[in-house]
Structures are given as C-alpha cells and as structure tokens.
Amino acid sequence: MKTEATTDRRDDVALFRYGLIADLTHMEPGEPGTYARLKEKASHRYAIPGSHRTEVAAETMRGWLRAWRKGGFDALRPKPRADQGQARAIPQEVTEALNRRLWAFIEGEYHHRPHKGLGGETPLDRWAQACDEVRLPEPGLDLAELFLFEEKRKVARDRTVSLRGALYEVDAILVGQTVTLRFDPTRPERKVEVWHVGRKVGAAKPVDAYANCFVKRDHATKSLSPSRAPEAPPEGLRLRDFDGDKSKGGR
C-alpha cells in the first residue's frame, strides 16, 4: 500500500529531475550541443530530494531526458522497490567485513582511548585493575535461576495468590503476608518459587478449585485445615446405562 508521504516524495524527485532537463526537452535526440549542456549542468551542486548527494552525473540526466521523451512526467518518478517494506538480508561477505572492521576498531582504538566515564582511564587500563576480581560461576550453578522474573503478592485468606491470570496456593502460614514469586514466563512447566523475608520457603502450586472448597479457615491462628476429606466428584451418566433400561422395557 502506497502512503501519502511516499507519493509526495516521488513527486518531489520527479519535479527535481524535470527542473534539470526542462530546457532540453525541445531538443531532438542526438542534436549537437545536448551533451555539452548536460556536462555543464553536472558541474553544479544541487539539493536532491531524499538524498545526501549533491551532484548529478551527465549520463544520469541524459537517462532522465530519454525517459521523459518516452513516458513524460510519470516516467521521471522513481520506481518503488519490489522488496519495499521487507527486510533485506546482508550478504555473508559484507557481514564478515563489517565484523572485522568493528573488532579492529575496538581492539586497536576503543580500548586504548581515555574515557570520561572511566575518569580519564582507558578501558584496557580499567580492566587490568579489576580483572582479578572477576569470578567464574561455580560448577552446577543454575544460571537460569539468576534471571527469573520476580513479582510481589499478598497472600489471601484462602492462602492463594494470583500470577498473570493463574491462581496458585502457598503454605497456610503465609496468609496475610507479602511474598515474592520468582518464575520463568517462557517455561510454564517450571515451578513458581515462593520467597519470604529473603529466603526461599517453597513452591506455589496451581489451585485445585474442588479441594479448596473444603478448606476450614481459622482466622485467629491463620491456619487452614480440611474440614473433611473431599469426595470424588460424581460420575456422569454413561450410555450403557440407557442401554440397560431399554433391555428392561424402558423408553
């Protein structure tokens, strides 16, 4: 879909191109003196719409003049790219060349240049002073745990907390307390950790809505205990039950 801004820019470019060749449009193709006048125009600098360039080659203007003779003003409008609005892949060799130049700059200039943010020291000097303090992670350390998301929640009277649209239950002793839930939103199967006063106290469990209906609440002690063991929900009707009624003459 063409936007109004894109159309305006194409018109501006076409007007600029026509302005350069307008005094040549009456000349016949191959007429003597045409190319000399094009070269004279090419010696000047211009404010080209949509470009940082300021020069136009004589051959480029001759191409515009040829396009004008074939298609008029519309032929001077730049053609939209076929891949407009789509990401264009950078060739592998270009990417490698850019990376080489980047690392050459970092290693050869950036690390050796004084930085105001480092108090006038170079990055290389600051690294030499602090490299002994760098610690490697211990074997077996769960790096994913270091980057878990954290959200604070106040535990409701029925010992539940909500987290991103889901309801969880925690230990009853935490009723009324504010806890920190640590979780990985990209891995729903990972348990939600419950932290209180700076230490891990367990894991939150998805609420069993049926069993939670039978929890007895003691508001004085904030303790919860099941008033009776929940019974299994009743079984639904089975088609074979109806088959048995028909065999006994039932409708």
N, C-alpha and C positions, 0 to 999 in steps of 0.2 A: 504494500500500500504506500502510495506516494504521500508524503507530508507536505504541507504548505510551505514550510521552511526549505525543504529540498527543491521544490518547484521554483521558488524565488531565487535560490542560489543558481540554479541552471539558467534562469533568465538573465541574471546579472552577468554570468560568464558569457552568454551569447551576445549581450549588448556590448561587453568589452571587446569581444572578438570582432564584432561588426564595426565598432568605432575605429579599429585599426585598419580595416580594409575598405571602409566605405568609399574613400576617394579613388579606389582602384576597381570598383565593381563595373564601371562603364567600359573598362579596357577589354579588348579581345584577348583570348588565350594566346600566349606566345608573343604578344605585342612588345616590340622593343622598348626598353626602359622600365618594364614592370619589375624585374628582379632587382634593379638598382634602387628603385624606390623602396622595395621591401628591405633591402640591406640598410638603407638609411633609417628606416623605422626601427630596425633591430638594434641600432646603436644607442637607443634611448632606454631609460628605465621607466617601469610602469607599476602601478598598484594593481596587481592581478587579483581579482576576487577569489577568495577561498584558497589562496596560495601565499607562501612566504617568498616565492621567487619574484624577481623584479625585471627579468629580461625575457624577451621572446625572440626565438630564432627566426631568420628569414624563411627557412624551409617550413616552419610551423605556420607562419602567416600565409604562405603560398598554399598550404593544405587547406586552411580556412577559406581562402578565396575560391579554391576548386570546389569545396563543399557548398559554398554559397551559390555558385553557378548551377549546381545540380539540384539543391533542395531548398534554397532560400534561407530565411532566418532560422527556421526549425533545424536545419542541418548544422547550425552553429552551436546548438545546445549540446552539452556533454552528455554522452550516453550513460545511463545508470549501470553500475556494475551488476553482473549476473549473480554475484555472491553477496550483494548488499544485505546487511543485517545478519550475516552468518560469520562465525569465527573462522579465520583463515589460519591454517597450520603453517608454522615456520619450518622451513627446510632444516633437516638434521645438521647439515654442514654449517648453516648460519647459526644455529643454536650453539654448536661446539665452538665456533669462532667467537661468539659473544661471551661464552663462559671463559674462554682463555684470556680474553682481554679484561674481563672483570677480575679474575684471580690475579692477573699481572698487576692491575691497579691496586688491589687490596694488599698483596704481598710486597709490592715494590714502593708504593707511595702511602697508602692509607695508614698502615701500621707504623710508619716512620714519621708521620706528620703530627706535630703537637696539637692537642685538642683542648679547647677552653673548658669543656665539661670534665676533663681529667686534670684540671689545674695546671695546664700547660705541658703535661707529660704526653708522651706518645703511647698509643695502645700497646705497643710492644714492651715498653718500659713498665707500664702498669701490670701487664700480665707477668713479667719476670718477678715483680714484687709479691704477687698473690698466688702464683701457681702452686706453691707448696701447700696452700690451704684448700685446694680443690680435693674433694672426696669422691671416690667412685662408689656407686651403690653396692650394698652388701649382696652377696650371692643369695638368691631366693627371695629378694625383695619384690613385692608385688607393685610394680610401677603404676599399674592402672589404678590402684587404690589411692595413690597420691593425687590423682586428678579427678576424684569423684566429685560430683556436684553436691552441694550442701544447701538444705533449706530447714528453717526452724519452724516448729509446730508446737502448739499447746495441746496436751493430751486431754481429750474429752472425758466426761464422767463414765462413759461406757468403754473407756480405755482405747479409743480409736483415734486415728489421725488420718487426714486426707492428704494425698500427694498426687498432684497432676491428674485429677479426676478419678483416682482409685482410693479405696478405703482400706486402711491397714489397722491391725490391733497390736498393741505393745503390752509389756508387763503391767499388771494392775497397780503396782506400787508407784508407777509414774503418772497416775491420774492427777490432773491439775498442774503438772509440771511442764516446763518448756524443754523440748528435746531437739536435737539436731539430727536430721535424717540425711544420710550420705548414700548416694545412689549413682548408677550409670544409666543415663537416659537412652543410650544406644544399645544397652543389653538388658532388656526387661527380665530376662531369666536370672540375673544376678540379684542376690538378696539385698534388701534395703537395710543398711546398718542404722542402729539407734545409739546415739551418743548423748550422755548427760553429765554435766559438770566435768567436761574434758576427758571422759573415758567411755569406752565402748561398753554398753550394758546388754547388748543382744541384737536380735534382728526382728524387724517388723514382719508380720505375716498378713497375707491378704485375708480380709474379714470373711468368716463363714457366717453369712447372714442368718441361716437357720439356727445354728448352735448358739449364736449371740443372743437370740430371743429368750433363752432360758438362763441367762446370767443374773444372779442375785447381787444387788449392789448395797453395800453397807457404807452410807455416806459419812458416818462418824469416823470410821477407820480407813475409808477409801479402798477397802478390799473388795474383791469380786470373787464369787464362787458360784458354780452352777447350782441352782435350786433343785434341779432334778436332771437326771441324765436325759438328754434329748432322744426322743424316739425317732426311728427311721420314718421318713415321710411315707404316707400310704401309697401303695402301688396303684397304678392306673388300671383301667379296665382292659381286658385282653379280648381279642376277637374270638379266641377259642371258648371263652365263657358264653358268648352268644350262640356258638355252635352247639354247646351242650343244652341250652334252653330249647333250641329248635328240635333236638332229638327227643325232648320230653313233651313235645307238642306245643311249645310256646311259640308266640309270634315274634 
